[in-house]
Amino acid sequence: MFTTGDQGCVQLRRRTGISFQSLVRPEDINTLIKRFGFEGSDANLIQGDRLEISTSDPRGLIFIEPDWWPDKRVHHNAMIYAHINSMGGVRMFQSFEGALNNDKDKAGEMVEFNGAPIPIQVDVRDTGHHVLGGVRRFTFNTDRAAIDTTSLGDLFTEQFSAGNITGSGTIDCWFQAKRALCDAAPNDQEMSILLPQIILRTELGAQFDAILQLTDGLDGKPVFYEITGLSTRVGVEVEPAGVISVAMDFVTSGEFYLRIGEPSGRILKEDYDRIMREQDIDFLLTEPTD
């Protein structure tokens, strides 16, 4: 009896534990469109990134409206979900869904300030995997690089000659995300456009965590690979009257596992929201004046 794949479901988690430093200047604040900017945002941030922004400046994050915090007071750090426009301008939201939908009315308010620039540190955080919409297929290959085992004895060399296992693969998606391919997955949905954006991270690197689901058919328990990957190539295919597709090649940059059961990274987000609506990519193109 053969096993069939289940919907090509892929879940991505933006790589955490990475950060960079920058400055927010008075001229970087735009209260009209609720955006602020800093050097490095356009090259290193992706739609929906969950960011922790902090400062050592005694003034705190005075460019953010105090209503952003529960106690209505300015603090030295803030957790936000970011929407990034083509100029690198950041709009703040309280949820992953809000950042993707880019609803200006729900964005955090900005406050003008005077004086010296405010030094900030930006840390990319996340709370779990999000379903990648529009997946057509994925492939995953493994190979074992030989290492010197002569010092371990002939018997070991003959029977257990081994090396470091590495992996590589490709993820293919329709360019515009459609939820139908991953309806069974309970997590939030990413846009397929995330794939070409990942490789554009210049300082933070093109790393990500992923769950590549093979099937749900083993006594109702999903079978999947759990990997940490590094994007090496992204391609976009366009043909007249055809559907635009995007493909990303990757290699594993750490250990990977073939597992049965629930993914270890399946964690509820702090706001408990889930994305159910289909989202057009027009919101990525209505910049920089929105």
Buried (B, 14 or more C-beta within 10 A) or exposed (E): EEEEEBBBBBBBBBBBEBBBEBBBBEEBBBEEBBBBBBBBBBEBBBBBBBBBBBBEBEEBBBBBBBEBBEEEEBBBBBBBBBBBBEEBBBBBBBBBBBBBBBBEEBBBEBBEBEEEBBBBBBBBBBBBBBBBBBBBEBEBEEEEEEEEBEEEEEEEBEEEEBEEEBBBBBBBBBBBBBBEBBEEBEBBBBBBBBBBBBBBBEEBBBBBBBBBBBBBBEEEEBBBBBBBBBBEEBEEEEEEEEEEBBBBBBBBBEEBEEBEEEBEBBEEBEBEBBBEEEBEEEBBEEBEEB
